[in-house]
């Protein structure tokens, strides 16, 4: 069944009639090494002319990923925690950097990850911290800038642009995967309605349009439906009011 894009198309028309611009960014999580899925991600990014901020797991990263990223500058590495290891007690939502460990341990792991990625990626690394499962202890945010980070990214509209001194928050807003069910694509009409609603809130001033609108993907687990929807959505946004956004440390 073909998705019904009409609701989003109408919203995009409202944006263009109002002369508004939508800053659009793309974050893809859980990279560690080169793969056929990563090849496809890089190809789609180049085709769309929409760079991907690639959240790399430092503990498991391999040298071949660094070589692949160097050859594909549309892939922008950022730090995805340390080991993508859950430390939450049974029955609680998964978190590597939640309030389940001493702050010193959290910061040590974050700094260790940043050091490892700098060794591999050099100047191409952006100092953005992406906590696994999009969860981070509020106490840790206060100290992330001191650990060498300039930005943090989780999921959902941000409540403030600067959660702590020297730290910019840039979240993601739409994840097409049905994590609690099929692990394939969520119902397309549900996703389209969500995107239209989120953009309407921005247009009307009920959400922060200075925050780039973030697509969140996980290339290693995509099936064909997820790939196709992601590409279709990005094309529609870019053919409308969206302009590709890339994180720059000078923004913080």
FISE-435336 format. One record per atom (N, C-alpha, C, O): x, z, y. Coordinates in steps of 0.1 Angstrom, whole numbers, padded with zeros to 4 digits, always signed. Atoms other than C-alpha are relative to their C-alpha. Example, Ala and Ser with C-alpha at 12.3 -4.5 7.8 and 13.67 -1.06 7.14 Angstrom:
2
+0009+0000-0012
+0123+0078-0045
+0009+0000+0012
+0019+0007+0012
-0009+0000-0011
+0137+0071-0011
-0008+0008+0011
-0003+0009+0022
This chain:
252
+0009+0000-0012
+0000+0000+0000
+0009+0000+0012
+0018+0008+0014
-0008+0002-0012
+0014-0011+0033
-0003+0012+0010
-0015+0014+0013
+0003-0010-0010
+0018+0018+0058
-0007-0005+0013
-0005-0016+0017
+0007+0004-0012
-0004+0018+0089
+0008+0006+0012
+0008+0018+0015
-0009-0004-0011
+0020+0019+0119
-0007+0000+0013
-0001+0003+0023
+0007+0003-0013
-0007+0013+0145
+0001+0012+0009
+0002+0011+0021
+0000-0012-0009
-0008+0049+0158
+0014+0002+0007
+0014+0005+0019
-0013-0001-0007
+0030+0050+0164
+0002-0012+0009
+0008-0010+0020
-0001+0011-0008
+0029+0015+0178
-0007+0002+0014
-0001-0001+0024
+0007-0003-0013
+0003+0026+0204
+0008+0010+0008
+0009+0009+0020
-0008-0010-0007
+0024+0056+0213
+0013-0006+0007
+0016-0003+0018
-0012+0006-0006
+0055+0035+0218
-0004-0009+0012
+0004-0010+0021
+0005+0008-0012
+0035+0012+0241
-0002+0009+0012
+0001+0005+0023
+0001-0009-0011
+0026+0042+0262
+0013+0004+0006
+0014+0005+0018
-0014-0003-0005
+0063+0050+0265
+0005-0011+0008
+0010-0008+0019
-0006+0011-0007
+0072+0016+0276
-0008-0003+0013
-0002-0006+0023
+0008+0002-0012
+0043+0014+0301
+0004+0011+0010
+0003+0008+0022
-0004-0010-0009
+0055+0047+0316
+0015-0001+0004
+0020+0007+0012
-0014+0002-0003
+0091+0034+0317
+0009+0011-0005
+0020+0014+0001
-0008-0012+0006
+0104+0063+0295
+0010-0005-0010
+0008-0016-0016
-0011+0003+0010
+0135+0062+0273
+0000+0012-0010
+0000+0024-0007
-0002-0010+0011
+0138+0080+0239
+0014+0000-0005
+0018-0009-0011
-0013-0001+0006
+0173+0092+0230
-0002+0002-0015
-0009+0012-0019
+0002+0000+0014
+0175+0086+0193
+0013+0002-0007
+0023-0005-0005
-0012-0002+0007
+0201+0100+0169
-0004+0001-0015
-0015+0004-0019
+0002+0000+0015
+0206+0099+0131
+0010+0010-0006
+0022+0008-0003
-0009-0009+0008
+0220+0127+0109
-0002-0002-0015
-0014-0001-0019
+0001+0001+0015
+0227+0123+0072
+0009+0010-0006
+0021+0012-0003
-0007-0012+0006
+0237+0153+0051
+0006-0002-0014
+0002-0011-0021
-0006-0002+0013
+0258+0162+0021
+0010-0010-0005
+0012-0012-0017
-0011+0010+0004
+0286+0136+0022
+0012+0008-0005
+0016+0018+0000
-0013-0006+0005
+0317+0144+0001
+0010-0011-0003
+0022-0009-0002
-0009+0011+0005
+0331+0111-0012
-0007-0014+0002
-0019-0014+0005
+0005+0013-0001
+0326+0074-0010
-0009-0003-0013
-0006+0002-0024
+0009+0003+0010
+0297+0061-0031
-0008-0013+0003
-0007-0018+0014
+0009+0012-0003
+0273+0031-0035
-0010+0003+0010
-0014-0005+0019
+0011-0004-0009
+0247+0051-0016
+0006+0001+0014
-0001-0003+0024
-0007-0001-0014
+0272+0057+0013
+0003-0014+0005
+0001-0016+0017
-0002+0014-0004
+0280+0020+0013
-0013-0005+0006
-0013-0012+0017
+0013+0005-0005
+0243+0013+0018
-0003+0006+0013
-0009+0000+0022
+0003-0007-0012
+0240+0039+0045
+0008-0006+0012
+0003-0009+0022
-0009+0006-0010
+0270+0024+0064
-0006-0014+0004
-0006-0018+0016
+0005+0013-0003
+0255-0011+0061
-0013+0000+0008
-0014-0008+0017
+0012-0001-0008
+0221+0000+0074
+0003+0004+0014
-0003-0001+0023
-0004-0004-0014
+0237+0018+0103
+0005-0011+0008
+0002-0013+0020
-0005+0012-0007
+0256-0013+0112
-0011-0010+0004
-0011-0016+0015
+0010+0010-0002
+0226-0035+0108
-0009+0004+0012
-0013-0004+0020
+0008-0006-0011
+0205-0012+0131
+0007+0002+0013
+0000+0003+0023
-0008-0004-0011
+0233-0006+0155
-0004+0014+0005
-0005+0017+0016
+0003-0014-0003
+0224+0031+0152
+0010+0008-0008
+0009+0009-0020
-0010-0008+0008
+0254+0053+0143
-0006+0012-0007
-0017+0017-0004
+0004-0011+0008
+0251+0080+0117
+0009+0012+0002
+0021+0010+0000
-0008-0012+0000
+0263+0115+0122
+0000+0006-0014
-0010+0011-0019
-0001-0003+0014
+0276+0122+0087
+0004+0015-0002
+0016+0018+0001
-0003-0014+0002
+0274+0159+0078
+0008+0002-0013
+0002+0000-0024
-0010+0000+0012
+0304+0164+0054
+0002+0014-0005
+0004+0023+0003
-0002-0013+0006
+0307+0193+0030
+0015+0002-0001
+0021-0005-0010
-0014-0001-0001
+0343+0205+0037
+0007+0003-0014
+0017-0003-0017
-0007-0004+0012
+0351+0222+0004
+0001-0011-0010
+0011-0012-0017
-0001+0010+0010
+0343+0192-0017
+0004-0014+0005
+0004-0024-0003
-0003+0013-0006
+0354+0164+0006
+0013-0006-0006
+0022+0001-0010
-0012+0007+0006
+0378+0137-0008
+0006-0009+0010
+0000-0013+0020
-0008+0008-0010
+0404+0116+0009
-0006-0014+0001
-0005-0021+0011
+0006+0013-0001
+0385+0084+0000
-0011-0001+0010
-0014-0011+0016
+0010+0000-0010
+0357+0095+0023
+0006-0002+0014
+0001-0009+0022
-0007+0002-0013
+0381+0098+0052
+0004-0015+0002
+0003-0020+0013
-0004+0014-0001
+0394+0063+0045
-0012-0009+0003
-0011-0018+0011
+0012+0008-0002
+0359+0049+0043
-0006+0002+0014
-0010-0008+0021
+0004-0003-0014
+0349+0066+0076
+0009-0007+0010
+0004-0013+0020
-0009+0007-0009
+0380+0052+0093
-0003-0015+0000
-0001-0021+0011
+0004+0015+0000
+0369+0017+0082
-0014-0003+0005
-0017-0015+0006
+0014+0001-0004
+0333+0023+0093
-0003+0009+0012
-0009+0019+0010
+0001-0009-0011
+0334+0037+0128
-0015+0003+0005
-0017+0012+0013
+0014-0004-0002
+0296+0038+0129
-0004+0013-0007
-0015+0018-0004
+0002-0013+0007
+0299+0068+0107
+0008+0011+0008
+0020+0010+0009
-0006-0011-0009
+0306+0100+0128
+0000+0013-0008
-0011+0019-0009
+0000-0012+0008
+0317+0130+0107
-0002+0012+0009
+0003+0014+0020
+0002-0014-0006
+0305+0165+0116
+0000+0010-0012
+0000+0006-0024
-0002-0010+0010
+0308+0198+0097
-0013+0005-0006
-0022+0010+0001
+0012-0005+0007
+0282+0207+0070
+0003+0013-0007
+0005+0013-0019
-0003-0013+0006
+0290+0244+0065
+0014+0000-0006
+0023-0005-0001
-0012-0001+0007
+0317+0251+0040
-0001-0006-0014
+0005-0016-0017
+0001+0004+0014
+0307+0248+0003
-0014-0005-0004
-0017-0008-0015
+0014+0002+0004
+0269+0242+0005
-0004+0009-0011
-0011+0005-0021
+0003-0010+0010
+0265+0274-0015
-0010+0009+0005
-0009+0015+0016
+0011-0009-0004
+0234+0295-0014
+0005+0015-0002
+0010+0019-0012
-0004-0014+0000
+0241+0332-0005
-0013+0009+0002
-0012+0021+0002
+0012-0008-0002
+0204+0343-0001
-0004+0006-0013
-0002+0000-0023
+0005-0007+0012
+0189+0368-0025
-0011-0008-0007
-0018-0016+0000
+0011+0007+0008
+0165+0355-0052
-0013+0003+0008
-0016+0014+0012
+0013-0002-0006
+0131+0349-0037
+0000-0004+0015
-0011-0005+0021
-0001+0003-0014
+0144+0341-0002
+0004-0015+0002
+0009-0021-0008
-0004+0014-0002
+0149+0306+0013
+0015-0001+0000
+0022+0007+0005
-0014+0002+0002
+0183+0292+0006
+0007-0001+0013
+0002-0006+0023
-0008+0001-0012
+0210+0296+0032
+0015+0003-0004
+0018+0012-0012
-0014-0003+0001
+0248+0295+0033
+0005+0009+0011
+0014+0017+0009
-0004-0008-0012
+0251+0310+0068
-0011+0008+0006
-0013+0009+0018
+0010-0010-0004
+0221+0333+0069
+0006+0014+0002
+0018+0016+0001
-0004-0014-0003
+0222+0370+0077
+0001+0008-0014
-0003+0019-0014
-0002-0007+0013
+0231+0378+0040
+0014+0004-0002
+0017+0011-0012
-0014-0004+0002
+0268+0382+0045
+0006+0005+0013
-0001+0003+0024
-0006-0005-0013
+0291+0399+0071
+0003-0012+0009
+0007-0023+0004
-0003+0010-0010
+0295+0379+0103
+0014-0005-0002
+0016-0017+0000
-0014+0004+0001
+0333+0378+0097
+0001-0011-0011
+0009-0020-0010
-0001+0009+0011
+0328+0360+0064
-0006-0014+0004
-0001-0024+0001
+0007+0013-0005
+0304+0334+0080
+0010-0007+0009
+0011-0020+0007
-0009+0006-0010
+0329+0327+0108
+0012-0005-0007
+0017-0016-0004
-0012+0004+0007
+0358+0325+0084
-0003-0013-0008
+0005-0023-0007
+0004+0012+0007
+0340+0299+0063
-0002-0012+0009
+0002-0023+0006
+0002+0011-0009
+0330+0279+0093
+0013-0005+0006
+0015-0018+0007
-0013+0004-0005
+0365+0279+0107
+0008-0008-0010
+0015-0017-0007
-0007+0007+0011
+0379+0269+0073
-0005-0014-0002
+0003-0023-0004
+0005+0013+0002
+0356+0240+0071
+0004-0009+0012
+0008-0021+0009
-0005+0008-0011
+0365+0228+0106
+0014-0004-0001
+0018-0016+0002
-0014+0003+0001
+0402+0230+0099
+0002-0011-0011
+0010-0020-0009
-0001+0010+0011
+0398+0210+0066
-0004-0013+0005
+0002-0023+0002
+0005+0013-0005
+0378+0183+0083
+0009-0006+0011
+0010-0018+0011
-0010+0005-0010
+0402+0180+0112
+0012-0006-0006
+0017-0016-0002
-0012+0005+0007
+0430+0175+0088
-0003-0014-0006
+0006-0023-0006
+0004+0013+0007
+0411+0146+0071
-0004-0010+0010
+0000-0022+0009
+0006+0010-0009
+0393+0129+0100
+0006-0001+0014
+0003-0010+0021
-0007+0001-0013
+0414+0137+0130
-0010-0001+0012
-0020+0007+0012
+0007+0001-0013
+0400+0127+0164
-0015-0006-0002
-0023-0004+0007
+0014+0005+0002
+0369+0110+0148
-0010+0011-0003
-0022+0009-0001
+0009-0011+0002
+0355+0144+0139
-0007+0005+0013
+0000+0007+0023
+0007-0007-0012
+0328+0158+0163
-0002+0014-0004
-0006+0017-0016
+0000-0015+0003
+0328+0196+0165
-0015+0005+0000
-0018+0014+0008
+0014-0004+0002
+0291+0199+0155
-0001+0008-0013
+0004+0003-0023
+0002-0008+0012
+0281+0226+0130
-0014-0002-0005
-0024+0001+0002
+0013+0002+0007
+0253+0217+0106
-0001+0009-0012
+0005+0007-0022
+0001-0010+0012
+0244+0247+0084
-0008-0006-0011
-0019-0011-0009
+0008+0004+0012
+0232+0238+0049
-0014+0006+0000
-0015+0018+0004
+0015-0004+0000
+0194+0240+0045
-0005+0003+0014
-0015+0009+0016
+0004-0001-0014
+0193+0240+0084
-0003+0015+0004
-0011+0017+0013
+0002-0014-0004
+0195+0278+0085
+0013+0007+0004
+0023+0005-0003
-0012-0007-0005
+0219+0299+0105
-0004+0013+0006
-0014+0014+0013
+0002-0014-0006
+0221+0336+0115
+0001-0001+0015
+0010-0007+0020
+0000+0000-0015
+0212+0340+0152
+0013+0006+0005
+0019+0002+0015
-0013-0007-0005
+0242+0364+0155
+0012-0010-0001
+0020-0009+0008
-0011+0009+0001
+0265+0337+0143
+0001-0010+0011
+0012-0014+0015
+0000+0010-0011
+0255+0313+0171
+0008+0005+0012
+0015-0003+0018
-0008-0005-0011
+0270+0336+0196
+0015-0002-0001
+0022-0003+0009
-0014+0001+0003
+0304+0332+0180
+0005-0014-0004
+0017-0016-0005
-0004+0013+0005
+0304+0295+0170
+0010-0007+0009
+0019-0014+0005
-0009+0007-0009
+0320+0283+0202
+0015+0006-0001
+0024-0002+0000
-0013-0006+0002
+0349+0308+0197
+0007-0005-0013
+0019-0004-0014
-0005+0005+0012
+0353+0293+0162
+0004-0015+0001
+0009-0021-0009
-0004+0014-0002
+0359+0258+0177
-0011-0010+0000
-0008-0022+0002
+0011+0010+0000
+0324+0243+0176
-0006-0001+0014
-0005+0008+0022
+0007+0002-0013
+0306+0228+0206
-0014-0003-0001
-0021-0003+0009
+0015+0003+0002
+0272+0220+0191
-0004+0005-0014
+0004+0007-0023
+0006-0004+0013
+0249+0232+0163
-0013-0009-0002
-0020-0012+0008
+0011+0009+0003
+0222+0211+0146
-0008+0006-0012
-0002+0008-0023
+0008-0004+0011
+0193+0224+0125
-0012-0010-0001
-0011-0022+0001
+0012+0008+0001
+0157+0211+0121
-0012+0005+0008
-0014+0017+0008
+0011-0004-0008
+0127+0212+0144
+0003+0000+0015
+0015+0001+0018
-0002+0000-0015
+0122+0210+0182
+0008+0013+0004
+0004+0024+0000
-0007-0012-0004
+0147+0233+0199
-0007+0008+0011
-0015+0002+0018
+0006-0008-0010
+0136+0262+0220
+0009+0001+0012
+0004+0004+0023
-0009+0000-0012
+0167+0260+0243
+0011-0009-0003
+0015-0011-0015
-0011+0009+0001
+0194+0235+0249
+0013+0007-0003
+0022+0001-0009
-0012-0008+0001
+0221+0262+0250
-0003+0013-0007
-0006+0023+0000
+0003-0013+0007
+0216+0289+0223
+0010+0010+0002
+0008+0022+0000
-0011-0010-0003
+0249+0305+0233
+0010-0007+0009
+0009-0019+0011
-0010+0005-0010
+0277+0300+0258
+0009-0010-0007
+0015-0008-0018
-0009+0011+0005
+0296+0267+0252
-0005-0007-0012
+0002-0014-0019
+0006+0006+0012
+0272+0256+0225
-0013-0008+0003
-0022-0002+0009
+0012+0009-0002
+0247+0227+0226
-0008-0001-0013
-0002-0002-0023
+0008+0001+0012
+0218+0226+0202
-0007-0014+0000
-0013-0018+0010
+0005+0013+0002
+0208+0191+0190
-0006-0001-0014
+0001-0003-0024
+0007-0001+0013
+0182+0193+0162
-0004-0014-0005
-0004-0024+0002
+0006+0011+0006
+0167+0168+0138
-0015+0003-0001
-0019+0015+0000
+0014-0003-0002
+0129+0163+0138
-0009-0007-0011
-0020-0003-0013
+0008+0007+0010
+0118+0139+0110
+0008-0002-0013
+0019-0008-0012
-0007+0001+0013
+0128+0142+0073
-0010-0007-0009
-0020-0001-0012
+0010+0008+0008
+0111+0115+0051
-0001+0005-0014
-0010+0000-0021
+0000-0003+0015
+0118+0132+0017
-0010+0012-0003
-0011+0022+0005
+0009-0010+0005
+0092+0152-0002
+0008+0010-0009
+0008+0009-0021
-0009-0009+0008
+0116+0181-0012
-0008+0009-0009
-0002+0013-0019
+0007-0010+0008
+0089+0203-0026
-0009-0007-0011
-0015+0000-0019
+0008+0007+0010
+0073+0176-0047
+0008-0010-0007
+0016-0007-0015
-0005+0011+0007
+0083+0142-0059
+0015-0003+0003
+0022-0009-0005
-0014+0003-0005
+0117+0142-0040
+0001-0015+0003
+0013-0020+0004
+0000+0014-0005
+0107+0106-0031
-0005+0001+0015
-0004+0011+0021
+0005+0001-0014
+0090+0096+0002
-0013+0008+0001
-0022+0007-0007
+0013-0006-0004
+0064+0118+0018
-0010-0011+0002
-0006-0022+0005
+0010+0011-0003
+0031+0099+0023
+0004-0006+0014
+0004+0000+0024
-0005+0006-0012
+0041+0073+0049
-0009+0002+0012
-0005+0004+0023
+0009-0002-0011
+0009+0077+0070
+0002+0014+0006
+0000+0016+0018
-0002-0014-0004
+0017+0115+0072
+0013+0000+0009
+0013+0006+0020
-0012+0001-0008
+0052+0107+0085
-0002-0008+0013
+0003-0004+0024
+0003+0008-0012
+0040+0081+0110
-0008+0008+0010
-0005+0008+0022
+0008-0009-0009
+0014+0105+0124
+0009+0011+0006
+0007+0014+0017
-0009-0011-0005
+0041+0132+0127
+0009-0006+0011
+0010+0001+0021
-0009+0006-0010
+0064+0109+0146
-0008-0003+0013
-0003-0001+0024
+0008+0003-0012
+0036+0097+0169
-0004+0013+0008
-0003+0013+0020
+0003-0013-0007
+0026+0133+0176
+0012+0006+0007
+0011+0011+0018
-0012-0006-0006
+0062+0144+0183
+0003-0008+0013
+0007-0002+0023
-0003+0008-0012
+0067+0115+0207
-0011+0002+0011
-0007+0002+0023
+0010-0003-0010
+0034+0122+0224
+0003+0013+0007
+0001+0014+0020
-0003-0013-0006
+0044+0158+0230
+0012-0002+0010
+0011+0004+0021
-0011+0003-0009
+0076+0145+0246
-0005-0007+0012
-0001-0004+0024
+0005+0008-0012
+0058+0120+0268
-0008+0008+0009
-0007+0006+0021
+0009-0008-0008
+0034+0146+0280
+0007+0012+0005
+0001+0020+0013
-0007-0012-0005
+0061+0172+0287
-0002+0012-0008
+0002+0023-0004
+0002-0012+0008
+0051+0195+0259
+0012+0003-0009
+0012+0013-0016
-0013-0002+0008
+0085+0191+0241
+0011-0006+0009
+0009-0014+0018
-0012+0003-0008
+0120+0186+0254
+0005-0014-0003
+0011-0016-0014
-0004+0014+0002
+0127+0149+0257
+0015-0002+0003
+0021-0013+0001
-0015+0001-0003
+0163+0156+0269
+0007+0002-0014
+0019-0002-0015
-0006-0001+0014
+0169+0166+0232
-0002-0013-0007
-0013-0018-0008
+0001+0013+0007
+0177+0134+0213
-0010+0002-0012
-0009+0013-0019
+0009-0001+0011
+0150+0127+0187
+0008-0003-0013
+0014-0014-0014
-0010+0001+0011
+0167+0132+0153
-0007-0004-0013
-0017+0002-0017
+0004+0004+0014
+0161+0113+0120
+0010+0008-0009
+0022+0007-0007
-0008-0007+0010
+0174+0134+0090
-0002-0007-0013
-0013-0008-0018
+0001+0006+0013
+0183+0117+0058
+0011+0006-0009
+0020+0014-0005
-0009-0005+0010
+0202+0125+0026
+0004-0012-0010
-0003-0014-0020
-0002+0013+0007
+0218+0092+0013
+0001+0001-0015
-0003-0008-0022
-0003-0001+0015
+0227+0105-0022
-0013+0001-0008
-0013-0001-0020
+0012-0001+0008
+0191+0111-0032
-0011-0010+0004
-0023-0008-0001
+0011+0010-0004
+0172+0082-0016
-0004-0009-0011
+0005-0014-0019
+0004+0011+0009
+0151+0060-0037
-0004-0012+0010
-0002-0011+0022
+0002+0012-0008
+0140+0025-0025
-0011+0003+0011
-0009-0002+0022
+0010-0003-0010
+0109+0039-0007
+0005+0007+0012
+0002+0004+0024
-0006-0007-0011
+0130+0063+0014
+0008-0009+0009
+0008-0009+0021
-0008+0010-0007
+0155+0036+0023
-0009-0009+0009
-0006-0011+0021
+0008+0009-0008
+0128+0012+0034
-0008+0006+0011
-0008+0001+0022
+0007-0007-0011
+0108+0037+0054
+0009+0003+0012
+0006+0001+0023
-0010-0003-0010
+0139+0049+0072
+0003-0012+0009
+0004-0011+0021
-0004+0012-0007
+0149+0014+0081
-0012-0005+0009
-0009-0009+0021
+0011+0005-0008
+0114+0004+0093
-0003+0009+0012
-0006+0004+0023
+0003-0009-0011
+0109+0035+0114
+0011-0002+0011
+0008-0003+0023
-0010+0001-0010
+0143+0032+0131
-0001-0013+0008
+0001-0014+0020
+0002+0013-0006
+0137-0005+0138
-0011+0000+0011
-0010-0005+0022
+0011+0000-0009
+0104+0002+0154
+0003+0008+0013
+0000+0004+0024
-0004-0009-0011
+0118+0030+0176
+0010-0008+0009
+0009-0007+0021
-0010+0007-0008
+0148+0009+0187
-0006-0013+0007
+0000-0017+0017
+0006+0011-0006
+0126-0021+0194
-0009+0004+0012
-0014-0004+0020
+0008-0006-0011
+0106+0002+0217
+0008+0007+0010
+0018+0001+0015
-0007-0007-0010
+0118+0029+0240
+0013+0007-0004
+0019+0013+0005
-0012-0008+0005
+0146+0043+0219
+0013-0006+0003
+0015-0019+0003
-0014+0004-0002
+0183+0041+0227
+0009+0009-0008
+0007+0021-0008
-0009-0007+0009
+0210+0051+0203
+0008+0011+0007
+0013+0008+0018
-0007-0012-0006
+0226+0085+0210
+0011+0004-0009
+0009+0005-0021
-0011-0005+0008
+0260+0097+0199
+0005+0013+0007
+0006+0014+0019
-0004-0013-0005
+0272+0133+0203
+0015-0001+0005
+0024-0007-0001
-0013+0000-0007
+0302+0137+0227
+0002+0015+0004
-0007+0021+0010
-0002-0014-0003
+0318+0171+0231
-0001+0004+0014
-0003+0015+0018
+0001-0002-0014
+0318+0167+0268
-0014+0004+0005
-0016+0008+0016
+0014-0004-0003
+0280+0172+0267
-0002+0015+0000
-0012+0020+0006
+0002-0015+0002
+0284+0209+0258
+0004+0008+0012
+0003+0020+0012
